[in-house]
Amino acid sequence: MIKKVLRKLERLKLEKSKIIEEQSKLQKKIDDIDIEIKNYIILKKEYEKLERKYNDLSQTTEVKKNE
């Protein structure tokens, strides 16, 4: 009886370690994706800032032409 319990215990420990390893790999992927998302958010904000500057500049140029 004790041998069965010990085998079951060993199997469960092994299964747990495999799952923890998979979890670690998945967390790494999640972290990489988060970094990529942050980079794209920064890029988007920079683009929007440039777009606003362009629009502001083009509007002031039109106003000067009309005067």
C-alpha positions as a Python dict, from the first residue, in 0.01 Angstrom:
ca = {
    (1, 'M'): (0, 0, 0),
    (2, 'I'): (275, 247, 88),
    (3, 'K'): (448, 177, -243),
    (4, 'K'): (135, 280, -433),
    (5, 'V'): (113, 600, -234),
    (6, 'L'): (479, 674, -295),
    (7, 'R'): (446, 610, -669),
    (8, 'K'): (139, 830, -688),
    (9, 'L'): (319, 1100, -495),
    (10, 'E'): (617, 1081, -729),
    (11, 'R'): (392, 1098, -1037),
    (12, 'L'): (211, 1399, -902),
    (13, 'K'): (536, 1577, -825),
    (14, 'L'): (660, 1506, -1175),
    (15, 'E'): (336, 1629, -1329),
    (16, 'K'): (353, 1942, -1117),
    (17, 'S'): (707, 2019, -1228),
    (18, 'K'): (610, 1978, -1594),
    (19, 'I'): (316, 2212, -1552),
    (20, 'I'): (532, 2467, -1373),
    (21, 'E'): (782, 2453, -1658),
    (22, 'E'): (505, 2508, -1914),
    (23, 'Q'): (373, 2795, -1705),
    (24, 'S'): (714, 2953, -1702),
    (25, 'K'): (742, 2929, -2081),
    (26, 'L'): (398, 3080, -2124),
    (27, 'Q'): (480, 3364, -1886),
    (28, 'K'): (792, 3439, -2089),
    (29, 'K'): (582, 3457, -2407),
    (30, 'I'): (331, 3682, -2232),
    (31, 'D'): (610, 3913, -2115),
    (32, 'D'): (753, 3931, -2468),
    (33, 'I'): (413, 4018, -2609),
    (34, 'D'): (365, 4286, -2342),
    (35, 'I'): (695, 4444, -2442),
    (36, 'E'): (593, 4441, -2807),
    (37, 'I'): (255, 4595, -2722),
    (38, 'K'): (424, 4874, -2526),
    (39, 'N'): (655, 4945, -2820),
    (40, 'Y'): (363, 4972, -3059),
    (41, 'I'): (174, 5198, -2820),
    (42, 'I'): (478, 5428, -2805),
    (43, 'L'): (502, 5425, -3184),
    (44, 'K'): (132, 5508, -3215),
    (45, 'K'): (164, 5801, -2976),
    (46, 'E'): (466, 5935, -3163),
    (47, 'Y'): (277, 5910, -3491),
    (48, 'E'): (-24, 6093, -3347),
    (49, 'K'): (202, 6365, -3213),
    (50, 'L'): (364, 6408, -3555),
    (51, 'E'): (25, 6411, -3720),
    (52, 'R'): (-97, 6687, -3488),
    (53, 'K'): (214, 6892, -3557),
    (54, 'Y'): (166, 6848, -3929),
    (55, 'N'): (-199, 6947, -3909),
    (56, 'D'): (-117, 7251, -3696),
    (57, 'L'): (154, 7357, -3936),
    (58, 'S'): (-62, 7311, -4244),
    (59, 'Q'): (-343, 7513, -4083),
    (60, 'T'): (-115, 7801, -3999),
    (61, 'T'): (21, 7795, -4352),
    (62, 'E'): (-334, 7815, -4494),
    (63, 'V'): (-419, 8105, -4268),
    (64, 'K'): (-111, 8297, -4385),
    (65, 'K'): (-201, 8233, -4749),
    (66, 'N'): (-552, 8365, -4695),
    (67, 'E'): (-429, 8687, -4536),
}
